[in-house]
């Protein structure tokens, strides 16, 4: 779960809206556990800030959430009234911590995962009312505690609202491609998570409530060589 609010972020950065926050609860059928995601976006005169935190309930014997992953990104745009208004500078930090069983079922140890700094640019393509958006990012990626032959990440983020003419049916997602040397011998990673949400709450005067899910499609991701497909279903509440 990640970056879904970047679609809204690109829109709201230009129209000057206030903070947007939501919480999602999904069941990951591929991994067999629940994931809680908290997202926030806020624009200001200098650009916008976005973050999300994934909390994984991995059921390894710990009576609490076990793994955490966070991304926080800052877009800088001082020229939103010029012809380059759709181009922004971008800085981002990714990182998390995981917990594993020591094999005796009595103690657990934390370890840092996927820690990286990213610096680059982003450009947003959109129609007049921002109901269709596509943001492309090119970033230098400094992987802490790891290595890469090409320190680069390419990202696409898209969003479509009211698809097929159905009010409240939205399709959004992202795709990441980056280079990272891994113990299994691979050096590239691909990850995409298209999401489909329907605003079921609109039918009983509660526009905050959505139902839907995502499909994680990955290659050489999270220590697994080759392609994986992991569907998730859940609910989302927008504050």
C-alpha beads as a LAMMPS data file, in Angstrom:
LAMMPS data file: protein, C-alpha beads

239 atoms
238 bonds

1 atom types
1 bond types

-500.0 500.0 xlo xhi
-500.0 500.0 ylo yhi
-500.0 500.0 zlo zhi

Masses

1 110.0

Atoms # bond

1 1 1 0.000 0.000 0.000
2 1 1 1.636 3.188 -0.994
3 1 1 1.436 6.482 -2.860
4 1 1 -2.277 6.408 -3.497
5 1 1 -2.658 9.926 -2.138
6 1 1 -0.012 11.239 -4.543
7 1 1 -2.764 11.421 -7.125
8 1 1 -4.743 13.677 -4.809
9 1 1 -1.556 15.463 -3.839
10 1 1 -0.873 16.639 -7.378
11 1 1 -4.434 17.871 -7.657
12 1 1 -4.596 19.560 -4.286
13 1 1 -1.181 21.178 -4.602
14 1 1 -2.595 23.301 -7.401
15 1 1 -6.093 24.003 -6.078
16 1 1 -4.934 24.784 -2.537
17 1 1 -7.061 22.290 -0.604
18 1 1 -6.446 21.361 3.014
19 1 1 -5.006 18.187 4.498
20 1 1 -6.374 14.829 3.353
21 1 1 -6.052 11.755 5.578
22 1 1 -7.365 8.214 5.342
23 1 1 -6.903 4.856 7.019
24 1 1 -7.153 1.499 5.251
25 1 1 -7.518 -2.026 6.577
26 1 1 -6.768 -4.776 4.066
27 1 1 -6.367 -8.517 4.137
28 1 1 -3.392 -9.696 2.079
29 1 1 -4.363 -13.065 0.583
30 1 1 -0.843 -13.684 -0.702
31 1 1 0.827 -13.263 2.682
32 1 1 -2.096 -14.312 4.857
33 1 1 -2.283 -11.320 7.206
34 1 1 -3.908 -7.919 7.687
35 1 1 -2.226 -4.606 6.888
36 1 1 -3.235 -1.237 8.334
37 1 1 -2.264 1.834 6.292
38 1 1 -2.425 5.471 7.344
39 1 1 -1.980 8.136 4.622
40 1 1 -1.808 11.929 4.795
41 1 1 -1.346 14.712 2.268
42 1 1 -1.195 18.470 2.831
43 1 1 -0.409 21.292 0.433
44 1 1 1.065 24.674 1.295
45 1 1 2.440 27.719 -0.579
46 1 1 5.809 25.965 -1.097
47 1 1 4.495 22.651 -2.414
48 1 1 3.111 19.600 -0.614
49 1 1 3.915 16.905 1.939
50 1 1 2.811 13.292 1.711
51 1 1 3.398 10.295 3.957
52 1 1 2.044 6.839 4.584
53 1 1 2.751 4.153 7.148
54 1 1 2.040 0.451 6.633
55 1 1 1.557 -1.652 9.785
56 1 1 1.748 -5.391 9.158
57 1 1 0.032 -7.922 11.440
58 1 1 2.114 -10.896 10.353
59 1 1 1.016 -13.439 12.984
60 1 1 4.501 -14.682 13.858
61 1 1 3.529 -15.280 17.483
62 1 1 3.731 -11.668 18.661
63 1 1 0.399 -10.370 20.080
64 1 1 0.895 -7.002 18.320
65 1 1 1.814 -5.543 14.925
66 1 1 5.207 -6.849 13.853
67 1 1 6.473 -4.973 10.802
68 1 1 6.319 -1.283 9.881
69 1 1 7.145 0.610 6.702
70 1 1 6.965 4.377 6.074
71 1 1 7.475 6.743 3.180
72 1 1 7.486 10.516 3.547
73 1 1 7.855 12.769 0.527
74 1 1 8.176 16.507 0.050
75 1 1 7.412 18.181 -3.287
76 1 1 8.750 21.697 -3.799
77 1 1 7.039 24.016 -6.256
78 1 1 7.597 27.782 -5.991
79 1 1 6.535 28.415 -9.589
80 1 1 2.948 27.109 -9.644
81 1 1 1.736 30.264 -11.443
82 1 1 4.160 29.808 -14.372
83 1 1 4.225 27.603 -17.452
84 1 1 6.262 25.043 -15.448
85 1 1 3.568 24.656 -12.779
86 1 1 3.279 20.891 -13.371
87 1 1 6.997 20.292 -12.682
88 1 1 8.166 19.900 -9.058
89 1 1 11.313 19.005 -7.175
90 1 1 10.998 15.870 -5.051
91 1 1 12.745 14.546 -1.936
92 1 1 11.685 11.337 -0.183
93 1 1 12.685 8.982 2.613
94 1 1 11.676 5.308 2.712
95 1 1 12.289 2.939 5.580
96 1 1 10.914 0.426 8.018
97 1 1 11.570 -2.222 10.598
98 1 1 10.715 -5.906 10.697
99 1 1 10.600 -8.536 13.415
100 1 1 11.525 -12.190 13.102
101 1 1 11.283 -15.207 15.369
102 1 1 14.619 -16.403 16.736
103 1 1 13.524 -20.007 16.215
104 1 1 12.845 -20.745 19.894
105 1 1 9.494 -18.986 20.025
106 1 1 10.514 -16.806 22.951
107 1 1 12.225 -13.643 21.673
108 1 1 12.168 -11.465 18.594
109 1 1 14.649 -9.099 17.013
110 1 1 14.072 -5.942 14.983
111 1 1 15.928 -5.138 11.798
112 1 1 15.818 -2.163 9.443
113 1 1 14.465 -2.724 5.924
114 1 1 14.424 -0.751 2.677
115 1 1 15.957 2.425 4.094
116 1 1 16.709 4.922 1.314
117 1 1 16.812 8.615 0.429
118 1 1 15.509 9.719 -2.972
119 1 1 16.019 13.039 -4.764
120 1 1 14.646 14.069 -8.129
121 1 1 11.834 15.638 -10.122
122 1 1 8.206 14.852 -10.858
123 1 1 5.858 15.996 -13.614
124 1 1 2.061 15.742 -13.567
125 1 1 -0.061 15.260 -16.676
126 1 1 -3.761 15.945 -16.085
127 1 1 -7.007 17.001 -17.668
128 1 1 -8.764 20.278 -16.845
129 1 1 -10.569 19.081 -13.699
130 1 1 -7.857 16.631 -12.527
131 1 1 -10.209 13.651 -12.814
132 1 1 -7.446 11.960 -14.842
133 1 1 -3.833 12.290 -13.685
134 1 1 -0.485 10.705 -14.444
135 1 1 2.623 11.683 -12.486
136 1 1 6.074 10.588 -13.624
137 1 1 9.074 10.709 -11.275
138 1 1 12.801 10.226 -11.878
139 1 1 14.891 10.058 -8.698
140 1 1 18.421 9.367 -7.562
141 1 1 18.141 6.603 -4.943
142 1 1 20.645 6.342 -2.091
143 1 1 20.074 2.931 -0.511
144 1 1 21.361 2.844 3.065
145 1 1 22.975 -0.444 3.975
146 1 1 22.731 -1.684 0.398
147 1 1 24.226 -1.170 -3.047
148 1 1 23.107 -0.557 -6.588
149 1 1 24.861 -0.479 -9.939
150 1 1 22.419 2.207 -11.100
151 1 1 21.265 4.455 -8.219
152 1 1 17.985 5.383 -9.893
153 1 1 14.255 4.866 -9.342
154 1 1 11.538 5.535 -11.920
155 1 1 7.964 5.919 -10.684
156 1 1 4.558 6.408 -12.292
157 1 1 1.446 7.306 -10.283
158 1 1 -2.012 7.483 -11.853
159 1 1 -5.565 8.246 -10.852
160 1 1 -8.963 8.033 -12.555
161 1 1 -12.172 9.083 -10.811
162 1 1 -15.723 7.965 -11.587
163 1 1 -14.488 5.413 -14.128
164 1 1 -16.967 3.888 -16.606
165 1 1 -19.279 6.753 -15.624
166 1 1 -19.911 5.218 -12.192
167 1 1 -19.951 7.870 -9.483
168 1 1 -17.599 7.013 -6.624
169 1 1 -15.667 4.291 -8.509
170 1 1 -12.002 5.270 -8.606
171 1 1 -8.949 3.551 -10.073
172 1 1 -5.487 4.594 -8.870
173 1 1 -2.071 3.097 -8.436
174 1 1 1.659 3.341 -8.859
175 1 1 4.521 1.493 -10.506
176 1 1 8.141 1.593 -9.269
177 1 1 11.234 0.322 -11.042
178 1 1 14.664 0.553 -9.454
179 1 1 18.071 -1.076 -9.352
180 1 1 19.230 -2.822 -6.160
181 1 1 21.794 -5.593 -5.654
182 1 1 20.221 -8.492 -3.760
183 1 1 21.497 -11.650 -2.091
184 1 1 19.571 -13.827 -4.552
185 1 1 21.681 -12.416 -7.384
186 1 1 19.149 -10.086 -8.999
187 1 1 19.797 -6.369 -9.540
188 1 1 16.435 -4.880 -10.579
189 1 1 13.104 -4.581 -8.767
190 1 1 9.628 -3.866 -10.122
191 1 1 6.543 -3.194 -8.001
192 1 1 3.050 -2.018 -8.907
193 1 1 -0.123 -1.826 -6.797
194 1 1 -3.255 -0.825 -8.755
195 1 1 -6.193 -0.061 -6.472
196 1 1 -9.949 0.042 -7.105
197 1 1 -12.233 1.732 -4.562
198 1 1 -15.982 2.289 -4.515
199 1 1 -17.574 4.921 -2.299
200 1 1 -20.299 2.753 -0.825
201 1 1 -20.964 5.329 1.882
202 1 1 -22.543 7.722 -0.612
203 1 1 -25.658 5.550 -0.526
204 1 1 -26.292 6.250 3.168
205 1 1 -24.998 9.815 3.597
206 1 1 -21.489 8.802 4.661
207 1 1 -18.996 9.707 1.925
208 1 1 -16.096 8.709 4.198
209 1 1 -16.519 4.948 3.689
210 1 1 -15.061 3.034 0.724
211 1 1 -14.681 -0.654 -0.082
212 1 1 -12.225 -2.144 -2.544
213 1 1 -8.721 -3.466 -2.709
214 1 1 -5.495 -3.775 -4.629
215 1 1 -3.310 -6.283 -6.426
216 1 1 0.424 -6.256 -5.740
217 1 1 2.388 -7.370 -8.796
218 1 1 6.130 -7.568 -8.212
219 1 1 9.362 -8.900 -9.649
220 1 1 12.373 -9.628 -7.407
221 1 1 10.684 -7.812 -4.518
222 1 1 11.051 -8.347 -0.758
223 1 1 13.566 -11.167 -1.113
224 1 1 11.430 -13.226 -3.506
225 1 1 12.978 -13.946 -6.903
226 1 1 10.751 -13.743 -9.949
227 1 1 7.179 -12.595 -10.341
228 1 1 4.534 -12.619 -7.598
229 1 1 0.859 -11.582 -7.600
230 1 1 -0.838 -10.869 -4.279
231 1 1 -4.467 -9.632 -4.129
232 1 1 -5.837 -7.670 -1.158
233 1 1 -9.371 -6.661 -0.138
234 1 1 -10.429 -4.150 2.473
235 1 1 -12.108 -0.937 3.540
236 1 1 -10.986 2.697 3.622
237 1 1 -12.168 5.562 5.808
238 1 1 -11.400 9.138 4.733
239 1 1 -11.172 11.681 7.554

Bonds

1 1 1 2
2 1 2 3
3 1 3 4
4 1 4 5
5 1 5 6
6 1 6 7
7 1 7 8
8 1 8 9
9 1 9 10
10 1 10 11
11 1 11 12
12 1 12 13
13 1 13 14
14 1 14 15
15 1 15 16
16 1 16 17
17 1 17 18
18 1 18 19
19 1 19 20
20 1 20 21
21 1 21 22
22 1 22 23
23 1 23 24
24 1 24 25
25 1 25 26
26 1 26 27
27 1 27 28
28 1 28 29
29 1 29 30
30 1 30 31
31 1 31 32
32 1 32 33
33 1 33 34
34 1 34 35
35 1 35 36
36 1 36 37
37 1 37 38
38 1 38 39
39 1 39 40
40 1 40 41
41 1 41 42
42 1 42 43
43 1 43 44
44 1 44 45
45 1 45 46
46 1 46 47
47 1 47 48
48 1 48 49
49 1 49 50
50 1 50 51
51 1 51 52
52 1 52 53
53 1 53 54
54 1 54 55
55 1 55 56
56 1 56 57
57 1 57 58
58 1 58 59
59 1 59 60
60 1 60 61
61 1 61 62
62 1 62 63
63 1 63 64
64 1 64 65
65 1 65 66
66 1 66 67
67 1 67 68
68 1 68 69
69 1 69 70
70 1 70 71
71 1 71 72
72 1 72 73
73 1 73 74
74 1 74 75
75 1 75 76
76 1 76 77
77 1 77 78
78 1 78 79
79 1 79 80
80 1 80 81
81 1 81 82
82 1 82 83
83 1 83 84
84 1 84 85
85 1 85 86
86 1 86 87
87 1 87 88
88 1 88 89
89 1 89 90
90 1 90 91
91 1 91 92
92 1 92 93
93 1 93 94
94 1 94 95
95 1 95 96
96 1 96 97
97 1 97 98
98 1 98 99
99 1 99 100
100 1 100 101
101 1 101 102
102 1 102 103
103 1 103 104
104 1 104 105
105 1 105 106
106 1 106 107
107 1 107 108
108 1 108 109
109 1 109 110
110 1 110 111
111 1 111 112
112 1 112 113
113 1 113 114
114 1 114 115
115 1 115 116
116 1 116 117
117 1 117 118
118 1 118 119
119 1 119 120
120 1 120 121
121 1 121 122
122 1 122 123
123 1 123 124
124 1 124 125
125 1 125 126
126 1 126 127
127 1 127 128
128 1 128 129
129 1 129 130
130 1 130 131
131 1 131 132
132 1 132 133
133 1 133 134
134 1 134 135
135 1 135 136
136 1 136 137
137 1 137 138
138 1 138 139
139 1 139 140
140 1 140 141
141 1 141 142
142 1 142 143
143 1 143 144
144 1 144 145
145 1 145 146
146 1 146 147
147 1 147 148
148 1 148 149
149 1 149 150
150 1 150 151
151 1 151 152
152 1 152 153
153 1 153 154
154 1 154 155
155 1 155 156
156 1 156 157
157 1 157 158
158 1 158 159
159 1 159 160
160 1 160 161
161 1 161 162
162 1 162 163
163 1 163 164
164 1 164 165
165 1 165 166
166 1 166 167
167 1 167 168
168 1 168 169
169 1 169 170
170 1 170 171
171 1 171 172
172 1 172 173
173 1 173 174
174 1 174 175
175 1 175 176
176 1 176 177
177 1 177 178
178 1 178 179
179 1 179 180
180 1 180 181
181 1 181 182
182 1 182 183
183 1 183 184
184 1 184 185
185 1 185 186
186 1 186 187
187 1 187 188
188 1 188 189
189 1 189 190
190 1 190 191
191 1 191 192
192 1 192 193
193 1 193 194
194 1 194 195
195 1 195 196
196 1 196 197
197 1 197 198
198 1 198 199
199 1 199 200
200 1 200 201
201 1 201 202
202 1 202 203
203 1 203 204
204 1 204 205
205 1 205 206
206 1 206 207
207 1 207 208
208 1 208 209
209 1 209 210
210 1 210 211
211 1 211 212
212 1 212 213
213 1 213 214
214 1 214 215
215 1 215 216
216 1 216 217
217 1 217 218
218 1 218 219
219 1 219 220
220 1 220 221
221 1 221 222
222 1 222 223
223 1 223 224
224 1 224 225
225 1 225 226
226 1 226 227
227 1 227 228
228 1 228 229
229 1 229 230
230 1 230 231
231 1 231 232
232 1 232 233
233 1 233 234
234 1 234 235
235 1 235 236
236 1 236 237
237 1 237 238
238 1 238 239
